[in-house]
Amino acid sequence: MRFCGLKEREVINICDCKRLGFVADLQINICSGCVEALIVPGPGRICGFLGYDAEYIIPFECIRRIGEDIILVEIKEDKCLKPCK
């Protein structure tokens, strides 16, 4: 699967059925070449117009299913939502 294919899929948390957004980036281990996490922009300041304060860093092991148009993940939001650097 290509990265551009992942960017077209919406990420949904199955714990609370909340829509988290779309994949913006990947975290890759440069030594092994394996994908470690998906990065999804978090809640925006004013409807996302002024940028984002935080982002979801979703570990690869939390991905439950990658479908044709969505990615289902099982996360605790407070542990995966990190402030932007």
C-alpha positions, 0 to 999 in steps of 0.5 A: 500500500502506498502512503497516498492511499493511506492519506485518503482514508479517514481514521475512526476510533472504535472505542467511542466511534469518534472521527479523528481525521485523515492520515497526515504523516507516518512515523517510520523506524529508519533502522528497520524501515517499519512503520511505527505510527500514524500521525493524524492532525488533532482538533483545530484552533478555529475549525482548523483554519489557524492550524493545529495545537496537537496531533494524534500519534497512533501506534501501529499496534493500535490499528485494528483494520484498514478498509477501502475508505476508513482506518479503524483504530483502538486508542485512548485519546488522552494517551495518543494526543500530543502537542505539536512541536 
